[in-house]
Amino acid sequence: MEYILENVWTTDKDPRKKHVHIKNNVICYVSERPLKMKCYTVNSTGLNVIPGHILREFSLSCKDEESLIKHCKELVFKGCTTVVTAFPLKYTKEFEHCLESFRKQLSNLPIDYVIGVELPMTRISPSLIRTCQKHKLPFINAIVEQEEDLDTVIWEWIRNVNFPYTIPILADWSQLPVHEKRLMQLKEKWRRICKEKSIATIDAFPDEGERLSKDQLQGLGIYPKKGSWVSGSDVDYLIYKENVSVDGEQILKYDGSNNPAIVVQNGTVIKVGEEVRLEPGTGRELKIIRPGIFRAMANDLL
């Protein structure tokens, strides 16, 4: 099917209207000026049309098949078209088995997904980095369990092997029992380590079930494949019936109370009103070419 979506919104800090040409479930052309082509035109004036949400969902590893499908319906109802998830790992020698099991578990998902790995920061090693590169995992969620964890890893070794598929390492502070002032000091120390040792990182993930920012999506290499109006991007978008609040960085305030009327994933309508229709197994694991590949580009180019 070929059609034009008029007056859709970007999700930049400075939201802009775009006109999008879609053909065979792929975004072919995007312009800030109206497009004149011999195909159907959908004018979304009076509605808000934005790219689909990409949410953090690390809890998927704990769910069985029935629970996964039910949970996906809940996510789609909120406008999620892609999830960023991770499998827990204790020891590097278990990597291959854990990843294979997790991929098998997610093979029945009806929405797209990105897989990373979650483990204690003290377990980060050159061999782990190489294994993640081999399997094209775009991030490592490193759990900081003690204040000393930041000094345990020999970061120069990590920097030397983390190339050309440069995997960002995110410090997860959720399990560190320290007061807020000390936590701020440790976060500043982590930023200093990353800068001095040239360690690739991005801002810590949002809370479970929350939407990733554009900067985070760029750092992971998901943007602009998902979450954007760019030529070659997947046709994932949400249609809201009316204007809702703006929170400074996003055109729509995402607080769980504003649900889209229509959800389209990969060109297929999967939610209309209160009805969600999902086909198990239609979700795809996104293969990240290289994390952060478009991160340095200005937002105007994207």
SVG drawing of the C-alpha trace seen along z (x, -y; Angstrom):
<svg xmlns="http://www.w3.org/2000/svg" viewBox="-13 -24 57 47">
<polyline fill="none" stroke="black" stroke-width="0.4" points="0.0,0.0 1.2,-3.5 -0.1,-6.7 1.0,-10.1 0.6,-11.0 0.2,-14.8 0.9,-16.9 2.5,-14.4 4.7,-15.4 8.3,-14.7 9.3,-14.1 12.3,-16.4 12.7,-19.0 11.4,-21.4 8.5,-19.4 7.9,-20.0 5.3,-19.0 6.2,-16.6 4.7,-15.1 5.6,-11.4 5.4,-9.2 4.9,-5.5 5.2,-2.6 5.2,1.1 5.3,0.5 8.5,-1.6 8.9,-5.3 10.2,-6.4 10.4,-10.2 9.9,-12.9 9.4,-16.6 8.3,-19.7 6.5,-20.8 3.3,-19.1 3.9,-16.2 2.3,-15.9 2.1,-12.3 -0.4,-10.1 -1.5,-8.1 -3.8,-8.2 -3.4,-11.2 -4.3,-11.1 -4.6,-14.5 -4.2,-14.3 -5.1,-17.9 -6.9,-18.0 -5.1,-14.8 -1.6,-14.1 0.4,-11.5 3.8,-10.7 6.3,-7.7 5.6,-4.7 7.0,-4.5 10.0,-2.4 9.8,-1.3 12.2,0.3 10.9,3.8 13.5,5.8 10.9,7.9 10.2,10.0 12.8,12.6 10.6,13.5 7.4,14.2 6.0,17.3 4.5,17.3 0.9,16.6 2.0,13.7 4.2,12.3 1.3,12.0 -0.9,10.5 1.8,8.0 2.3,7.0 -1.3,6.2 -1.0,3.8 2.0,2.2 0.4,1.7 -2.6,0.2 -0.2,-2.5 1.3,-3.0 4.4,-0.8 5.6,0.7 9.1,1.8 10.6,2.9 14.2,2.7 14.9,5.7 17.8,7.6 18.6,11.0 20.2,11.4 23.7,12.9 25.9,13.9 28.8,15.5 30.3,15.0 30.6,18.7 26.7,18.9 26.4,16.2 25.6,18.3 23.1,20.5 21.3,17.6 21.1,15.6 19.8,18.6 17.2,19.3 16.0,15.7 15.8,15.4 13.7,18.6 11.5,17.2 10.9,13.9 10.4,15.6 6.7,15.5 6.5,11.8 4.0,9.8 6.0,6.6 9.6,5.8 12.3,5.9 16.0,5.1 18.1,7.4 21.0,6.4 22.6,8.0 22.3,7.1 25.0,8.1 27.0,6.8 29.5,4.2 32.3,6.3 31.7,9.0 32.5,6.7 35.6,8.0 37.2,7.9 35.9,11.4 32.4,10.2 32.7,7.2 33.9,9.5 31.0,11.9 28.5,9.0 30.1,7.7 29.9,11.2 26.1,11.4 25.5,7.7 24.1,6.8 23.9,3.0 24.2,2.3 25.4,3.6 23.3,2.7 25.9,2.8 24.5,3.1 26.5,1.2 26.2,3.2 28.9,1.5 30.6,-1.9 33.9,-0.2 32.5,1.4 33.6,-1.5 37.2,-0.9 37.1,2.8 37.1,3.0 40.3,2.2 38.6,-0.3 41.6,-0.7 41.3,3.0 37.6,2.4 38.3,-0.6 40.9,1.2 38.6,4.0 35.3,2.0 35.8,1.2 34.6,0.9 31.2,2.2 31.3,-0.1 28.9,1.1 27.6,-1.5 27.9,-0.5 25.1,-1.9 25.6,-2.2 22.5,-0.9 22.3,-2.5 18.9,-0.9 20.4,1.7 23.0,-0.6 21.8,-1.5 23.2,-5.0 21.7,-8.4 20.9,-10.9 23.9,-13.1 26.4,-10.2 24.6,-8.8 25.1,-12.1 28.8,-12.0 29.1,-8.5 27.3,-9.4 29.7,-12.3 32.6,-9.9 31.2,-7.5 30.9,-10.4 34.5,-11.3 35.7,-7.7 33.9,-7.5 35.4,-10.7 39.0,-10.0 39.0,-6.4 36.9,-6.9 34.2,-4.5 31.1,-4.6 28.0,-5.2 24.6,-6.9 22.2,-8.2 20.8,-5.4 17.7,-3.8 14.3,-5.2 12.3,-3.2 10.6,0.0 7.8,-0.5 8.9,-4.1 9.8,-5.5 13.4,-5.9 14.5,-9.4 15.7,-10.3 19.3,-10.6 19.1,-7.1 17.7,-5.6 20.5,-7.3 23.1,-5.9 21.8,-2.4 21.6,-2.6 17.8,-2.1 17.1,-5.6 16.3,-6.4 15.1,-2.8 12.5,-3.3 11.0,-6.4 11.4,-8.7 10.1,-10.0 13.2,-9.3 13.5,-7.6 14.0,-3.9 12.5,-3.9 9.8,-1.4 6.2,-2.5 5.4,-2.6 3.1,-5.4 0.4,-6.5 -2.7,-8.5 -4.2,-10.5 -7.7,-12.0 -6.8,-15.3 -4.0,-17.4 -2.5,-16.5 0.1,-18.2 3.7,-19.0 6.5,-18.2 9.4,-20.2 11.1,-17.3 8.3,-15.4 5.3,-16.5 3.1,-14.3 3.4,-13.9 3.8,-10.2 2.4,-9.5 0.2,-6.4 -3.0,-8.4 -2.8,-9.4 -3.4,-6.4 -3.5,-6.5 -6.7,-5.8 -4.8,-3.9 -1.5,-2.1 0.3,-1.0 3.3,1.3 5.3,2.1 2.4,0.8 -0.2,2.9 -3.0,1.5 -2.7,3.4 -5.0,1.2 -8.2,-0.7 -10.0,-2.2 -10.2,0.4 -9.4,3.3 -5.9,4.8 -5.2,7.4 -1.8,9.1 -0.4,12.0 2.1,14.0 5.5,14.4 5.2,11.3 7.7,9.3 11.3,9.1 14.6,8.7 16.1,5.6 19.7,6.0 21.7,3.0 24.3,2.1 26.4,0.1 25.4,-1.6 25.5,-5.4 26.0,-5.5 23.8,-8.6 24.4,-10.1 26.8,-12.9 24.4,-14.2 22.4,-17.3 18.7,-16.8 17.9,-18.9 19.3,-16.1 17.1,-13.5"/>
</svg>
